[in-house]
Amino acid sequence: MPPGMFFGQPSVERRVGELLCSVRDADPTRIIERHTHSDAHFVLVLDGAYVSSARNVSGPSDGPLLIYNPPGTTHQDHFAGRQGVFTGRFFTLSIQAT
């Protein structure tokens, strides 16, 4: 995925130099497929049950969770679905390579 690109709907998005910040709501109907990000980024889960393939994370989170993904990370992190609906809110901070 190109720098700053994430699944979900942005409610706020700001760029400051090489940093791109956004607050996003999960797409309630989309199952996230395995994908790769070209940029380094942080994901801070604000609300919802989040499932991550990051090391030392087991099962859906039940509270705030901060994940760092270095450039080139391939993963399938996503919000856990409940009765076919995916809900959650998250903050992203992307760091573009210079």
C-alpha positions in Angstrom: 0.0 0.0 0.0 1.3 3.5 -0.7 2.5 5.7 2.2 -0.4 6.9 4.4 -2.9 4.5 2.9 -5.1 2.5 5.3 -8.3 0.6 5.3 -11.2 2.4 7.0 -12.8 5.8 6.7 -10.8 8.9 7.8 -12.6 11.3 10.0 -9.6 13.5 10.5 -6.4 13.7 8.5 -3.4 16.0 8.8 0.0 16.2 7.2 3.0 17.7 9.0 6.2 17.5 6.9 7.0 13.8 6.5 4.3 12.7 9.0 0.7 11.9 8.1 -1.7 11.5 11.0 -5.3 10.3 10.8 -8.2 9.1 12.9 -10.2 6.4 11.1 -13.3 4.3 11.6 -13.3 0.7 10.6 -15.1 -0.2 7.4 -18.1 -2.1 9.0 -18.5 -4.5 6.0 -14.9 -5.1 4.8 -12.8 -8.1 5.7 -9.2 -7.0 5.5 -7.0 -9.1 3.3 -3.2 -9.6 3.8 -1.4 -6.6 2.6 2.0 -4.7 2.7 2.7 -1.1 3.7 5.6 0.7 2.0 6.0 3.1 4.9 6.7 2.9 8.6 3.7 3.6 10.7 2.1 3.4 14.2 -1.5 2.2 14.8 -3.1 3.2 18.0 -6.4 1.3 18.6 -8.8 3.7 20.3 -12.0 1.5 20.3 -13.0 -2.0 19.3 -11.6 -5.5 19.5 -8.4 -5.5 17.3 -6.7 -8.7 16.1 -3.0 -8.2 15.2 -0.3 -10.5 13.8 2.3 -8.5 15.7 4.6 -10.5 18.0 3.5 -10.8 21.6 -0.1 -10.0 20.8 -2.5 -12.8 21.3 -6.2 -12.7 20.5 -8.3 -9.6 20.1 -7.3 -6.6 22.2 -9.8 -5.5 24.8 -8.3 -2.1 25.4 -6.0 0.5 23.8 -3.2 -1.1 21.8 -0.2 0.5 20.1 1.5 -1.3 17.2 4.6 -0.2 15.2 5.0 -1.6 11.7 8.4 -1.0 10.0 8.5 -0.3 6.3 7.6 -3.3 4.2 5.6 -5.0 6.9 3.1 -7.6 5.5 0.2 -8.3 7.9 -3.6 -8.9 8.2 -4.4 -6.8 11.3 -8.1 -6.1 11.6 -11.0 -5.4 13.9 -12.8 -8.6 15.0 -16.2 -8.9 13.5 -19.4 -9.3 15.5 -22.3 -10.8 13.5 -20.6 -9.8 10.2 -20.1 -6.2 11.3 -16.6 -4.7 12.0 -16.5 -1.8 14.3 -13.6 0.2 15.7 -11.7 3.4 15.7 -8.0 4.0 15.3 -5.3 6.6 15.0 -2.4 6.2 12.5 0.9 8.0 12.2 2.8 7.3 9.0 6.4 8.2 8.5 7.4 8.7 4.8 10.8 7.5 3.8 13.0 10.4 2.5 
